[in-house]
Amino acid sequence: MENRKDIAQELEEIAPLLNRISKKPVQTVPAGYLEQLNIQIPGNQAPVVSMKKATNWYRLAAAAVVTGILVLGGWQMMNESLKPLESEVGMNYAELTSLNVTDWVQQMPNESIDEYLQSANALAGSENSLHHYTVDGVTGTTVDEISDEELQLYLND
């Protein structure tokens, strides 16, 4: 009972007009009206006819055509995406996946590696150059200050 009082009080605060509207149904049927109606119910019922859902073969054909176009387009795109790779790198996808990168890099001439590092440093800018990175946070030693012998000793460990 207290819950109804709370609801009525809240409704009065939020929308006082709604609280003043009558709660009885707006449309009513006079008493005894349905009993007075003289409705004749037919004795025999009409037969129930089931309706077949017509499958429209045009829809199925259109779906098959669209699926075929998508599959062929995807296959064509996959084949086209591998062709530039073969022309740039000089090997196909199967050879690239079986490539041992460590051996491949060791076979590269030092001039190629130096050329790459110089171009990468030029693109990165002098403030992002590898020579400015500190190796040891305590002493502030940069990569540029490490000798080749020290690097070789580190790599051999």
Helices and strands as residue ranges (DSSP letters): H 2-14, H 16-20, H 33-36, H 57-89, H 93-97, H 101-107, H 110-124, G 126-128, G 130-132, G 143-145, H 148-156
